[in-house]
Amino acid sequence: MAQPTKTLHLGLGLKPGTVLTSSDDHIKEAIDAITAGKVIAVPTDTLYGFASDACSAEAVNRIYQIKGRKLTSPLAICVADVPDISRFAIVDHLPIGLLDHLLPGPVTVVLKRGSSSVLEKSLNPGLESIGVRVPDFDFIRAVARGSQSALALTSANVSGSQSSVSIRDFEELWPQCALVYDGGTLPSGRAGSTVVDFVQPGLYKILRDGSAREETTAILHTFGLKEVI
């Protein structure tokens, strides 16, 4: 059940763990939470996820605390639109049009960060690559767009436990989030996104089959990329 919304907390006018619908009417609260360095729970086109400002060390660390996740386990980022990816990772080596065919959609593309990336250095320290998502879900993309940053994004669950397709799946973690956004039960199952490594020019490697491997590999083959087994 949604929490009362009249008590002032966090500077947002809402109690921690407040449940709101993932509708246009509640995008502003989500953007305010992200820019304040808080963690929110949001639906995507695959699973529910925890999201925070990927350019804030404090916000990134908060996600690790909520999940009980090892700091050596990397987080992905979410951006609003395909052209935004170049702010955070190197895309020049990819065939023209490839990302537009894959995204928005249930695919995580793994790319080199590059020296010009504006990502917070504490996000996945020691790794030269970053997983990037542009979910086919308007709400989270609107939040990323409004925050004018990338969102650190990971599944909304305790590390190692079952992924969440409903907010009830992670109900015990609601109080640790500034806001929880309910988009109903997600239809894609618990496989998550298909994760593809594009670090090497002309090559790709499937790191996780996810929910869209067949469609993804078909697109990659049309662009002439070769799979690394």
C-alpha positions as CSV (number, residue, x, y, z in Angstrom):
1,M,0.0,0.0,0.0
2,A,1.2,3.5,-0.8
3,Q,2.6,5.5,2.1
4,P,1.0,8.8,3.2
5,T,2.3,11.7,1.1
6,K,1.9,14.7,3.4
7,T,4.8,14.4,5.8
8,L,8.0,16.3,4.7
9,H,11.1,14.1,4.4
10,L,14.2,14.2,2.2
11,G,13.2,17.6,0.9
12,L,10.8,16.0,-1.5
13,G,7.6,16.2,0.5
14,L,7.3,12.4,0.6
15,K,8.2,9.8,3.1
16,P,11.0,7.2,2.2
17,G,9.4,4.2,0.5
18,T,6.4,6.2,-0.8
19,V,4.8,4.2,-3.7
20,L,3.7,6.2,-6.7
21,T,2.5,5.1,-10.2
22,S,5.0,5.4,-13.0
23,S,3.0,7.9,-14.8
24,D,3.8,11.3,-16.3
25,D,2.2,13.0,-13.3
26,H,5.0,11.7,-11.1
27,I,8.1,12.2,-13.2
28,K,9.0,15.5,-11.4
29,E,9.2,13.7,-8.0
30,A,11.5,11.1,-9.5
31,I,13.8,13.8,-11.1
32,D,13.9,15.7,-7.9
33,A,14.9,12.5,-6.0
34,I,17.7,11.7,-8.4
35,T,19.1,15.2,-8.4
36,A,19.0,15.2,-4.6
37,G,21.3,12.1,-4.7
38,K,18.6,9.6,-3.6
39,V,17.8,6.1,-4.9
40,I,14.5,5.3,-6.5
41,A,12.9,2.0,-7.6
42,V,11.5,2.1,-11.2
43,P,10.1,-0.3,-13.8
44,T,12.0,-0.8,-17.1
45,D,11.2,-2.8,-20.2
46,T,12.6,-5.9,-18.5
47,L,12.8,-5.8,-14.6
48,Y,12.3,-3.3,-11.8
49,G,15.5,-1.5,-11.0
50,F,17.2,0.7,-8.4
51,A,18.3,4.0,-10.0
52,S,20.4,6.9,-8.8
53,D,22.7,9.6,-10.3
54,A,25.6,7.8,-11.9
55,C,27.7,11.0,-11.5
56,S,27.3,11.1,-7.7
57,A,29.6,8.9,-5.7
58,E,27.3,9.0,-2.7
59,A,24.2,8.0,-4.7
60,V,26.1,5.2,-6.4
61,N,27.3,3.9,-3.0
62,R,23.8,4.0,-1.7
63,I,22.7,1.5,-4.3
64,Y,25.4,-0.9,-3.2
65,Q,24.3,-0.5,0.4
66,I,20.6,-1.2,-0.4
67,K,21.4,-4.3,-2.4
68,G,24.1,-5.6,-0.1
69,R,26.2,-5.9,-3.2
70,K,30.0,-6.2,-3.4
71,L,31.7,-3.0,-4.6
72,T,33.6,-5.0,-7.1
73,S,30.3,-6.0,-8.9
74,P,29.7,-3.4,-11.7
75,L,26.6,-1.3,-12.2
76,A,25.1,-0.4,-15.6
77,I,23.9,3.0,-16.5
78,C,20.7,4.2,-18.2
79,V,20.5,7.2,-20.6
80,A,17.4,8.8,-22.2
81,D,18.3,8.5,-25.8
82,V,20.8,6.8,-28.1
83,P,22.8,10.0,-28.9
84,D,23.4,10.4,-25.1
85,I,25.6,7.3,-25.0
86,S,28.6,9.1,-26.5
87,R,28.8,11.3,-23.4
88,F,29.6,8.3,-21.3
89,A,31.3,5.8,-23.6
90,I,33.1,5.3,-26.9
91,V,30.8,4.6,-29.9
92,D,33.0,5.7,-32.9
93,H,34.0,2.2,-33.8
94,L,30.5,0.9,-34.1
95,P,28.7,0.6,-37.5
96,I,26.6,3.6,-38.2
97,G,23.0,2.9,-37.2
98,L,23.7,-0.2,-35.1
99,L,22.7,1.3,-31.8
100,D,19.6,2.8,-33.3
101,H,18.5,-0.7,-34.3
102,L,19.2,-2.2,-30.9
103,L,17.9,0.6,-28.7
104,P,15.6,1.6,-27.1
105,G,15.1,-2.0,-26.1
106,P,16.0,-4.8,-23.7
107,V,19.7,-4.8,-24.5
108,T,22.7,-3.6,-22.5
109,V,25.6,-2.6,-24.6
110,V,29.1,-2.8,-23.1
111,L,31.5,-0.2,-24.3
112,K,34.8,1.4,-23.3
113,R,34.3,4.5,-21.2
114,G,37.2,6.5,-22.7
115,S,39.0,9.4,-21.0
116,S,36.3,11.9,-21.9
117,S,33.5,10.1,-20.0
118,V,31.7,12.3,-17.5
119,L,30.9,9.3,-15.2
120,E,31.7,9.4,-11.6
121,K,35.1,7.7,-11.1
122,S,33.9,5.6,-8.2
123,L,31.3,3.9,-10.5
124,N,32.9,0.5,-11.3
125,P,36.4,1.5,-10.3
126,G,39.2,-0.3,-12.2
127,L,37.0,-1.2,-15.2
128,E,37.5,0.5,-18.5
129,S,34.1,-0.5,-19.8
130,I,30.5,0.3,-18.9
131,G,27.2,-1.3,-19.6
132,V,24.7,1.2,-21.1
133,R,20.9,0.8,-21.4
134,V,18.2,2.8,-23.2
135,P,15.1,0.9,-22.0
136,D,12.0,0.9,-24.1
137,F,10.1,2.4,-21.2
138,D,9.1,6.1,-21.4
139,F,9.0,6.8,-17.6
140,I,12.7,5.9,-16.8
141,R,13.9,7.6,-20.0
142,A,12.0,10.8,-19.0
143,V,13.7,10.7,-15.6
144,A,17.1,10.3,-17.1
145,R,16.4,13.1,-19.6
146,G,15.1,15.4,-16.8
147,S,18.0,14.8,-14.5
148,Q,20.4,15.7,-17.3
149,S,22.7,12.8,-16.3
150,A,23.0,9.1,-16.6
151,L,21.3,6.9,-14.1
152,A,23.2,4.1,-12.3
153,L,20.9,1.2,-12.8
154,T,20.7,-2.3,-11.3
155,S,18.0,-4.9,-10.6
156,A,15.7,-4.0,-7.6
157,N,16.5,-6.9,-5.2
158,V,19.0,-8.0,-2.6
159,S,22.1,-9.1,-4.4
160,G,21.9,-12.8,-5.4
161,S,18.1,-13.1,-4.9
162,Q,15.4,-13.4,-7.5
163,S,14.9,-10.5,-9.9
164,S,11.7,-8.4,-9.5
165,V,8.9,-8.1,-12.0
166,S,6.5,-6.5,-9.4
167,I,7.1,-4.0,-6.7
168,R,5.9,-6.7,-4.2
169,D,9.0,-8.8,-5.1
170,F,11.2,-6.3,-3.2
171,E,8.7,-4.9,-0.7
172,E,11.2,-5.3,2.2
173,L,13.5,-2.8,0.5
174,W,10.9,0.0,-0.1
175,P,11.9,2.0,3.0
176,Q,15.4,2.2,1.8
177,C,14.3,4.0,-1.4
178,A,13.3,7.6,-1.6
179,L,10.4,6.6,-3.9
180,V,9.1,3.4,-5.4
181,Y,7.3,3.6,-8.8
182,D,4.7,1.0,-9.6
183,G,4.3,0.0,-13.2
184,G,2.4,-3.2,-12.5
185,T,3.6,-6.7,-13.2
186,L,6.2,-6.6,-16.0
187,P,5.5,-9.0,-18.9
188,S,9.0,-9.9,-20.0
189,G,9.8,-12.5,-17.3
190,R,12.9,-12.5,-15.1
191,A,15.7,-12.9,-17.7
192,G,16.6,-9.3,-17.8
193,S,18.3,-7.5,-20.7
194,T,20.6,-9.2,-23.2
195,V,24.1,-8.0,-22.5
196,V,26.5,-7.6,-25.4
197,D,30.1,-6.6,-25.3
198,F,31.1,-4.2,-28.1
199,V,34.6,-3.2,-26.8
200,Q,36.5,-4.7,-29.8
201,P,35.8,-3.2,-33.2
202,G,34.0,-5.5,-35.6
203,L,33.3,-8.1,-32.9
204,Y,30.6,-8.8,-30.2
205,K,30.3,-11.2,-27.3
206,I,27.1,-12.2,-25.6
207,L,27.7,-11.8,-21.9
208,R,24.1,-12.7,-20.9
209,D,21.4,-14.2,-23.0
210,G,18.7,-12.2,-21.4
211,S,15.3,-11.8,-22.9
212,A,16.3,-10.7,-26.5
213,R,19.3,-12.8,-27.6
214,E,17.7,-14.1,-30.8
215,E,16.5,-10.7,-32.0
216,T,19.8,-9.1,-31.0
217,T,22.1,-11.5,-32.7
218,A,20.0,-11.2,-35.9
219,I,20.6,-7.5,-35.9
220,L,24.3,-7.8,-35.2
221,H,24.7,-10.2,-38.1
222,T,23.0,-7.8,-40.5
223,F,25.7,-5.3,-39.6
224,G,28.5,-7.7,-40.3
225,L,29.8,-8.1,-36.7
226,K,31.4,-11.4,-35.8
227,E,30.7,-13.2,-32.6
228,V,33.5,-14.0,-30.1
229,I,32.6,-17.3,-28.3
